[in-house]
């Protein structure tokens, strides 16, 4: 695993937990903003790294993993707030 993927996933996890704790029922407003921030963070990390090899692969794994983490967070928060599939 590339050293640029794990920081993105950990940041996503921390922000998703933060949204769950602080946003309450407004989590559906904040989770897309977390994803937007993660996309920008991924671009910034890749630009700082300045490595062309496997750029697209690293970005796909970073953003794809973050998307999975946020999907799980949405499901968990939906069940906790009773708003899933209603």
C-alpha positions in Angstrom: 0.0 0.0 0.0 1.3 3.4 -0.9 2.2 5.8 1.8 -0.3 8.3 0.3 -3.3 6.1 0.7 -3.4 5.4 4.4 -3.3 9.1 5.5 -6.4 9.8 3.3 -8.3 6.8 4.8 -7.4 7.8 8.4 -8.4 11.4 7.8 -11.7 10.2 6.3 -12.3 7.9 9.4 -11.5 10.7 11.8 -13.7 13.2 10.0 -16.6 10.7 9.7 -16.4 10.0 13.4 -16.3 13.8 14.0 -19.4 14.3 11.9 -21.2 11.5 13.8 -20.4 13.0 17.1 -20.9 16.7 16.3 -23.4 17.0 13.5 -26.2 14.8 15.0 -29.1 14.5 12.6 -27.5 16.8 10.1 -24.9 14.2 9.2 -26.3 14.0 5.6 -25.2 17.6 5.1 -21.7 17.1 6.4 -20.6 13.8 4.9 -20.6 15.0 1.3 -18.5 17.9 2.5 -16.1 15.5 4.0 -15.8 13.6 0.7 -15.1 16.9 -1.1 -12.4 17.7 1.3 -10.9 14.2 0.9 -10.8 14.6 -2.9 -8.9 17.9 -2.5 -6.6 16.4 0.1 -5.9 13.5 -2.3 -5.0 15.9 -5.1 -2.8 17.9 -2.7 -0.9 14.8 -1.5 -0.3 13.6 -5.0 0.9 17.0 -6.1 3.3 17.2 -3.2 4.6 13.7 -3.9 5.5 14.6 -7.5 5.6 11.0 -8.7 3.9 10.3 -12.0 4.1 6.5 -11.8 0.7 5.0 -10.8 -0.9 8.4 -10.1 -4.3 7.3 -11.2 -4.1 4.0 -9.3 -3.1 5.8 -6.0 -6.0 8.3 -6.5 -8.5 5.6 -7.2 -7.5 3.6 -4.1 -7.5 6.7 -1.9 -10.8 8.1 -3.0 -12.4 4.7 -3.4 -11.5 3.7 0.1 -12.7 7.0 1.5 -16.0 6.5 -0.3 -16.4 3.0 1.3 -15.6 4.5 4.7 -18.2 7.2 4.2 -20.8 4.8 2.9 -20.4 2.7 6.1 -20.5 5.8 8.2 -23.7 6.9 6.4 -25.3 3.5 7.1 -24.3 3.5 10.8 -25.5 7.0 11.3 -28.7 6.3 9.4 -29.5 3.4 11.7 -28.6 5.4 14.8 -30.8 8.3 13.8 -33.6 6.1 12.4 -33.5 7.8 9.0 -32.3 5.0 6.8 -34.7 4.1 4.0 -37.5 6.3 5.3 
